[in-house]
């Protein structure tokens, strides 16, 4: 169990690092330079317009990956910030849900199970109260 947890935490760290790198402005700038160089060398050396159009579409799609990742990173950070603020401002809130972006997938799954169990218990209590009222 400990080995799988270490592997999962390592994978989560690698994933977080890759996400951060792919969403950075420096990486996009490097990719843009690479694509511009690629287009410049291929557009002037190839007379096949079909290949040139394909290269242009492929390069644009490649650059879109970095833009989408940057946008997702920003959106994700803002959502986490807003949720952390809401959780921390509520006195009765469970602080274990704060900073969930640092938790592994299995830890998040466990939190979801806990919340489902709590909701089921609350529903059972409400049903019992309603049955008692009807009597």
C-alpha positions in Angstrom: 0.0 0.0 0.0 2.8 2.4 0.9 4.6 1.7 -2.4 1.5 2.5 -4.5 1.0 5.7 -2.5 4.5 6.8 -3.1 4.2 6.0 -6.8 0.9 7.9 -7.0 2.4 10.9 -5.2 5.4 10.8 -7.5 3.1 10.7 -10.6 1.0 13.5 -9.2 4.2 15.6 -8.7 5.4 14.8 -12.3 1.9 15.7 -13.6 1.8 19.0 -11.7 5.3 19.9 -13.0 4.4 19.1 -16.6 1.2 21.1 -16.3 3.1 24.0 -14.9 5.8 23.8 -17.6 3.3 23.4 -20.5 1.3 26.4 -19.3 4.2 28.8 -18.9 4.8 31.8 -21.1 8.4 30.8 -21.6 7.4 27.4 -23.0 4.9 29.0 -25.3 7.5 31.5 -26.6 9.9 28.7 -27.3 7.2 26.7 -29.1 6.3 29.8 -31.1 9.9 30.3 -32.2 10.2 26.6 -33.1 6.9 26.7 -35.1 7.9 29.9 -36.9 11.3 28.4 -37.8 9.6 25.3 -39.0 7.1 27.2 -41.1 9.8 29.5 -42.6 12.0 26.6 -43.6 9.1 24.5 -45.0 7.2 27.2 -46.7 10.1 28.3 -48.8 11.5 24.9 -49.6 8.2 23.1 -50.4 6.1 23.8 -53.5 3.3 21.6 -52.4 0.5 23.9 -51.2 -1.4 20.9 -49.6 1.6 20.1 -47.4 2.0 23.8 -46.5 -1.6 24.1 -45.4 -1.3 20.9 -43.4 1.9 22.2 -41.7 0.2 25.5 -40.9 -2.8 23.7 -39.3 -0.5 21.3 -37.4 1.7 24.2 -36.1 -1.4 26.2 -35.1 -2.8 23.2 -33.2 0.5 22.6 -31.5 0.6 26.2 -30.3 -3.0 25.9 -29.1 -2.0 23.2 -26.7 0.1 25.7 -24.8 -2.5 28.4 -24.8 -5.2 26.1 -23.6 -2.9 24.8 -20.8 -2.1 28.3 -19.7 -5.7 29.2 -19.7 -6.6 26.1 -17.7 -3.8 26.7 -15.2 -5.1 30.2 -14.5 -8.7 29.1 -14.3 -7.9 26.2 -12.0 -5.8 28.5 -9.7 -8.7 31.0 -9.5 -11.3 28.3 -8.7 -9.0 26.9 -6.0 -8.5 30.3 -4.5 -12.2 31.1 -4.4 -13.1 27.7 -2.9 -10.4 28.0 -0.3 -11.7 31.4 0.7 -15.2 30.1 1.0 -14.2 27.1 3.1 -11.9 29.1 5.4 -14.6 31.7 5.9 -17.2 29.2 7.1 -16.7 28.2 10.8 -18.3 24.8 10.5 -16.5 23.9 7.3 -14.3 20.8 7.0 -10.8 22.1 6.4 -9.7 18.9 4.8 -11.1 20.1 1.5 -8.8 23.1 1.4 -6.0 22.9 -1.1 -7.4 19.9 -2.8 -5.1 20.5 -5.8 -2.2 19.2 -3.7 -4.0 15.9 -2.9 -3.7 12.7 -4.8 -6.5 11.2 -6.8 -7.1 8.5 -4.1 -7.2 11.1 -1.4 -9.8 13.1 -3.3 -11.8 9.9 -3.9 -11.8 9.2 -0.1 -13.0 12.8 0.6 -15.9 12.3 -1.9 -16.9 9.0 -0.2 -16.9 10.8 3.2 -19.2 13.5 1.9 -21.5 11.0 0.3 -21.7 9.1 3.5 -22.4 12.3 5.5 -25.2 13.3 3.0 -26.8 9.8 3.3 -26.8 10.1 7.1 -28.4 13.5 6.9 -31.0 12.3 4.5 -31.8 9.3 6.8 -32.2 11.7 9.7 -34.5 13.9 7.7 -36.6 11.0 6.6 -36.9 9.7 10.2 -37.9 13.2 11.4 -40.5 13.5 8.7 -41.9 10.0 9.6 -42.1 11.0 13.2 -44.0 14.2 12.3 -46.5 12.3 10.2 -47.3 9.9 13.1 
